[in-house]
Amino acid sequence: MNEKVVSLTDAISENVRAGDSIYLGVGHTRWTAAASEVVRQWWGKDPGFELLMLSLSSLGTLFFKGGLVRKVLTGYSGDTFPNFTPNPIFASSYARGEVEVEHWSFLAFTQRLEAAARGLPAIVTRSIAGSSMEENPAFTRVTTELGEIGLLAPLFPDVALLHAPVADRAGNVALHPPLLESPWGALAARRGAVVTVEKVVDDLSEWSHLVRIPAHRVLAVCEVPMGAHPGGLFSGALPVESYGEDYDFWIEARAASRRDDFDEWIRHWILDVSSPADYVERLGSKRVEKLRQKADPQSWRQEVIDNPPDLEAPINRWEMAAIWGARHLTERVIALKADAVLAGAGVANLAAWLAVAQAQAQGHAVQLTAEIGLWGYDPVPGDPFVLNHRNFPRSLMISDASTVLGSLVGGQGTTTLACLGGAQIDRRGNVNSTVIPGGAFLVGSGGGNDVASVCAEAIVVALLTPERTPSECGYITSPGKAVRALVTDFGILERSDAKSDLVLTAVAPGPESKDERIAAAVAACGWDLEVAETVRELEPPTQDEVNSLRTWDPQAWFLRNR
């Protein structure tokens, strides 16, 4: 047997070269110790890497600060905890042209890796068309005898880096779903993958159904306990301990990236770390134990006790938008007999959770689904994040983005509705979450483009302000063809079909006259908002609805007035 177990230092020094196209696997772990080791070894050396990473969260800024990258291909560049927000390091680097960026949707990015892994010259996609990402050179529309189709070129990394629960000494790697982009990046890499694992085992035959990467595609295996930190690890029945995501660490990384002492923070957590064991020692045993306890599916119960929601606080604008969005979505679930609702990020996510709970209470067998690969999940109280690992064992099925975004949204025999967010939405329902031309960089598509491109129907939940509602989005992240409503704190804007404009059809309750509230909604919209002949009045939120939202998000990470 050709044993591939080496130290992390040797694995990176021997397998990562200047000028490489490096794929960093995200999956449900979000990070890998190998990424930190690349930063450590190449800091300040201008290696000119091309970084392929589905989602660049706060730690992705390390590659920018260290001058490691010349180009990035990604679906998201921004912070995740405590909320989904733009990060100034990404924004300034892209704006100044220091780092070239190519924006993709989550599914399209994954499909490109799949095409490379399969040896295909191109792969068919239902995403991207109708968005500003059509300008990417690796996408084209082709007219064929079968109709017009969208094609994506394959994407070949030179080397892949990812974290997994276990591998054997030969390099066979077992991964536990949900897998998000799956192992396509490792299988597509020209030279192969460097894989960090919690544990190296002698025999994987007991878990062969979870082996996703065969040994011949692996360059090196490195045993690195806690190697996904600050991401988490869901190991299921594999022979290692799971651990939850370290939200506090992510929040601190976000804060540090905005402070003058970010270099000192990087030095402590990355550059001066002598080994994986040293890193765990810096975390401290109490922190590690807390994260392992967080992997217990019932650990949310203590968190609810520790962070009780404020059920007495006045209702705010985001909560009103979420509640009216949930009610509207519930009506559409019933009308279309929907099989599923895909929950977007932030407040839209909470609106989707509430809508599904309301529809299920009325006897409808609708399920929640999420792009990471969750189907039929039951969100735990006390944690508003879709990707909270404690939602995984509460799912009817856990798979990957190709299954959810590529089949269960817009696929045969499945009616899926979407509840989306976005920085901007225009009069035709187009959503922009990427960049304001001539202005600020936002975050990117995530799975938004994939969902909006093929779902049966979509609603957007947002605050109604002139800045959020341009007449036309200067950049279209997600085409508006499926968007039928914009639900806001002022009321509901709807349109009858893909060719019409959004018009005001419902207005929020309030002490002012109905005409005054309609006029306020019109004034809050960035375009000349048309008012329907009949405008209904929305019922005030109930205390039960407010309590549900605050129980899911007791610390108001999403629901805080901003």
N, C-alpha and C positions, 0 to 999 in steps of 0.2 A: 504494500500500500504506500502511495506517495503522500506522506503526511504534510499538510499545509499549515499547521499551527505555528505561528511566529509571533513575535512581539508586535505591538501596534506601531512602535517607532520604526521597526524594520519593514513592516508591511507597507507603510506610506513612503518611506525613503526609497524602497526598491521598485514601487509600482506606480508612483505618481510623478509625471515629468512636466517640465515647463512647456507651456503651450497646449496642454491637454484639454480636451473637452471632458469635464467631470460631471457625472450624474450622481446626485445625492438623493437617496431614497427617502421618501417622507412616510408613506404608509400610515399606520396609526402611532408610530413612535416619534415622528416629527424631526428627530435629530439623531446623530450618530457620533460617537467618540472619534471616529475616523475623520469626520469633518473638522473637529477641533484640532486634531493632530496635523491635518493639512495646513490649517491656519498657523499653527505653531511653527512648523518647519519652513513655511514659505513666506512668513510675515516680512513685508518690506523688500522682498526680492524681485518683485515685478515679474511673476512667472507668466502672465498673460493668459490665465485660464479662461475657458468658456464654461460657465456654470449652468448646468441643466438641473433645475430643481422645481418641482411642481408648485411648492409653496414656500416662499422666502419669508419666514417670520423674523422676529427681532434679532435672533442670532445670525441670520443671514447677513446682517450689517458688518459682521467681522470680516467677511471677504472684501467688502468695500473699504473699510477702515485700513486694512492691511495692504491695500493695493494689489490684491491677488487676481482680480478679474478684469477682463476687457469687454466681455459680452455675457449677457444673461438671457436664458430662455426660461420663462416661468408663466404660471397662471395667477400668481398672487405675490405682491411685494408689499408687505406691511406688517403691523403688529397684530397679534391675535388676542392677547390677554392684557388688561381686563376687558378690552373691547377691540373690535376690528377697526383699526385706524391707520392712516398714512404714517409712514416713518420718515423723518426729515433727511436721514442719510440716503435712503433710496431715492427720495424725491430730488435732492440736490445733485446726486451723482448722475441721474438720468437727464435732468434739466441742463446740466453743464456739458453733457456729452462725454463725461469721464468714463462712463460705462454704457455700452450700447445695450438696449433691451428689446427683446422680441416677445410680445404678449400672446399667450395662447389660453384657450379654455382648458379646464382639467381633463376632459375626455379627449380633446384633440391632441393634447400633449401626450397622453397615455397611448393613444392610437398610433402616433408617430413612432414611439418606442416599440410598440407591438409590431408595426410594419418592419422595422429594422430587425427585430428578433426573429421574425418569420421569414426574412429574406425576400420581402415583397417590394416591388418598385414603387408602390403607392398603396394607400388604403382608403376605402370609401368612408366618408363621414357625413353626418347630418348636421354637424355644428359649423360654426364660423360664417357661413353664408348669411349675408344681410348685415354683417357687423363690420366695423372698421378693421378687424383682423384679417379681412379678405386681402388686404394689401401685403400680408406676409408672403414671401416668395415660395414658401413650402406648401402653399395652398393654391388650388386652382379649381375652377368649375369647368366641366367638360360636358358637351352635348353628345349624347350617344343614342343608339336606337332604343335604349331602355329609358331614355329621358335624361334630364340634366342631373349630374351628380357632382358632389364635392370630393376632391381628392387631396390627400395629405402625403407629402414626401416622407420617407423614413428618417428617423433621427438616430444617429449612431454616436453614443459616447465613446471615448477612448477607454475610460475606466469607470466603474461604478463603485459607490461606497454605500453600504446600508447596514442596519443593525437588525439582528434576528434573535429569537430566544435561544436556539441551539443549533449546532452543526456537529458533524463527526470529524474525525481527524483527517479524513480524505478531502473534506470540503463540501460534502452534501449538506444543504441548509434547509431547515424546517422553519416555516413562517406560519403564524396563526392569523387568520382573518379577524377583523376587517383589514383589507390590504390596500385600499385606495387605488394607487396606480399599479398594483400587483408587481411581480418581479420582472416585468418587461425590460426595465432599464438594465438590470444585471444580465439578462439574456441577450440584450442588444449590444452590450459593450464590446468593442473590438478586441481588447486584450482580456477582459474579464472583470471580476468583482473582488473587492476587498471587503470582507464581511466581519464585523464585530458581533460577538455573541455573549450572552450571559454565561453560557457553559458549553464546553466541548465534551461530547459524550463518545463512548466507544462504538455504540450500536444504535442506529436510528430506525431499525426495522419495525419497532413497536409504533412508531409515528410516521410511517412511510406515506400515509395519506396526507401529511402536512409538509412533506418535502417538496419544495417548489423550485429549487435551484440545484442542479446536479453538479458534482464535484469538478467536472472538466471545465465548467465556466467560472470557477472560483480560483483566484490568484493566491489568496491568503485568508486564513481564519485567525482571528485574535480573540482570546477570551478576555472580555472586558465587562465585569459586572457593573450594572447601572449605566451601561454604555449608551442608552437612549436619553439619559437625563439632559435637560429638564423635561424632555418628553417622557411618556410612560411606556409600559410594556404590558400587553395583555397576552399571557402565555397559554390560557386555557388549560388543557390537560398535559401540556408539555412539561418536562421535569425541571422547571425552574420557577422561582417566585415571580409573580407579577408585581408591578408597582404603578402607582398613579402618576399623572402629570404633576409637575411642581409648578402650580400656578404662581406662587409667590416668586419663584426664580424668574419665570417669564416676565412678570410684572416689573421686577427689579431690573432685568435686562432692558426692557423698554424704557424705563426711567433713566437708566444709566446712559443709553444711547442719545439722550437729550441733554446730558449734563457735561460740564467742562472736564469732569474727572473720568470720562469713559475710558481713556487710555489706561488709567490705574485699575479700573474694573476689569478690563481685558487682561491686563498683566496678571492680576490675582487669579482669575478663573481660567485663563488659557495659556498665556505665554510662560508663566513661571511654574506651571504644573509639570512635575518631573515624571509622572507615570499615572496610569489609571487609578492605582491604589492611592496615590497622593490626592487625586481629584475627589475620590470618595471620602478621604479623611477630611478634606476641606469642607465637604458638605456636612459632615458630622453624623455620628451614629443616630442621634435623636431624629434628625431630619430624614435620614434614610428609613428608619423604622416607621416614621409617620407616613411616608410615601408608600411603604409596603402595606401598612394598615389601610391606606386609602384604596388599595386594590380590592379590598373586601367589598362585595356587591352591596352589603348593608351599611357601609361606612357613612353613607349620606345621613343616616339617622342622627349620628352625633353632630354632624355639621349643622343640621337643622336646629339642634338644641343650642349649639354655640353661636349661630348667626340667625336668630329669629327675625322674620320679616316685620317691618313696621306697618301694621295693618290699619293704623289710625291716620297716617299721613294723607294730606289732600291728594287727590288723583292729579297726575300731571299729563302733559301733552302726549308723550310717547305712550303712556298707558291707554289714553283714549283712542289713539290711532290703532294700537294693538287690539283692543277689545272690539272696535268696530270692524277692523280687518278680520278678526276671528269670526264674527257673526256673518259677515259677507261671505267668507270662505265656506262656512258651514252650509249656508244656503246653496252655494254652487256645488258642494259635495253631494248634497241631497238631490239637486236638480239633474246632475250629470251621472249620478250613481257611481261616483268616483271610487276607484280601488285604493288610491293612495294620495297623500299630500307630501310633497317634498318640502322640507323646512329649510329655508335659506338661513342666512346668518343674522345675528343680532335680534332686534325687535321682531323682525319678520319670522324668525324662528319661534319666538314665544307665541306669536299670533297663530302660527300653524299648530303648535301644540294644543292651544286652547280650542281651536276649531275642530281638531280631530277628537278631542275629549267630548266636546259638545255633540258632534255628530254620532259618536259611539254611544253616548247616553241616550240618543234618540233611536238607537237600534241599527245604525248603519255600520257595516263591517269595513270601514275605511282604515287604512294603516298609515303610520308615519314611515317615511323613508328618508335616507340621507346619503349624500354623494360618496362618503367614505366607504359605503357598502352595507348600510343597515337597512333592514326591511322589517316593519312591524315592531318597532321598539317602543318601549314605555318609559319616558324620561323620568329620572328620579327627581324628587324635590331637592331644593337647595343648591342646584348647579345648572345654570342656563345654557351651558355649552353643548352643542349637538354631539361633539366628539368626546364627551365625558365617558371615560372607560367603563363606568358603572352602568351605562346604557347598553353596553355590548351584550352581557348575559341576559338582559331583559329584551332581547330582540328575537323575533321568530326566525330570522335568517341573517347571517353575516357573510358578506362576500366582498365585492370590490366596486370601483367606479364603473368599470365596463358593464357589469351586470345591472347596476342601478341606472346610471346615466345612459348607457347604451342599449338597454333592453326594457327595463321596467318604467322608464319615462319615455313615452311615445312609442313603445313597442307593441307588438301584436297582442291584442286581447287585454291590455292593461290601460285603464284611464287614470292618468296621474295629473293632479292639479299642483300648481306651484305657488308658494308664498315667498316673494322676493323682496330684497331691499336694494338700495342704490343711492348713490350720491345725487344723481340727477335723473329725472324722467321727463320726456318731452310730450307734446300734445298727441303724438301717435303711439305713445307707450314705449318708445325706445329708452333703454336704460344705459346710463354711463356710470361705471365704477372704476374707470381706468385713468383718464387724464382729461383735464380741461385745457383744450388747445390754447396756447399762449399763457396758461395759468398753472394751476397746481397739479402735480401728479397725485393720483388717488391710491388705488391698491391693485386693480386688475379684475379679471373675470371670475376667478374661482370656477365653480360649476355653473354659474349663472347663465352664461351663453348656451351651454349644453342643454339646460333645462328649458329656457325660454324658446329655444329653436324648435323643440319638438313636443312640449307638453300639451295636453288638451286645452288648458286654459291657465292663465297666471294672473295674480294680483300683486301689486306692489304696495307695501306699507311704508309710509314716510311722513315726516312733518311737511306741511304745505308752506313753502317760502318761495319768494321770487328766485333765489339763487338755486334752489333745487328743481325748479320747473322752467327751464328755458323753452322757447318755442320749438327749437330743434337742438338736439344734443350735438355738440361739435365732434364728439367721439362716441360711436355706438358700440358699447360692450355687448349688450344683449338686444337683439332685434325685438321690436314690440308687437310682432304679428299675433302672438298668443295673449298679450296683455289686454285684459278687458276692464280692469279697474285700478285706480289709484286711490287707496284708502288713507285718509289723513286725519289730523286732529280737527280740521275745519269741516270735514264732511267727506263725501264719496264722489269721485269723478269716474264716469263709466263711458264706454263706447260700444256700439252695437256690433262692429265688425273690424277687420284689420285695416280698412281703408278710411275709417271715420276718425274724428278727433275725440279726445276725452272731453266730456261735458259734465257740469255739476248736476247730479241727480239727487243728492241727499245732503242735508246740512245738520251740523251738530246742534244740540240743544243749548240753551243759554238764556240769560235774563233779557237780552235785547230782543227786539222784534224779529220775526223771521226774515223780513226784507233786509234788516240791518245785518243779520248773520250771513245772508247770501252775499251781500255787498262786501263783507269782510273777507269771505272766501275768495271772491273774485279779485279783490285787492291783493291777497296773499299769493296769487298765482302769477308766474312769470310771463305768461302769454295772455292774450285777450280771451279769457275763459268764457265760453258760452254756457248759458244756464238753460237747463231743460224746461219745457213748458210746465211740468209738474215736478216740484222738488219736495221730497218727503222729509220729515223731521226724524232724526235718529233718536232712539230711546237712550236715556242716560245709562252709563255703565252700572252694573249691579255690584254690590259688595262681594258677592261670590266670585265674579269675574276678576275683580281687582285682587282678591285674596289668592286666586289661582296664579296669576302672573307673579305676584310678590313671593309666593311660596317657591316658585321655580327660580326666581332671581332675587333672593332676600337682600343681597348687598347692592342691588340696583346697578349692576355692571352694564346692563343694556337699557334699563328703564329710567336711568337718571336723566333729568332735564339737562340738556347741553346747549 
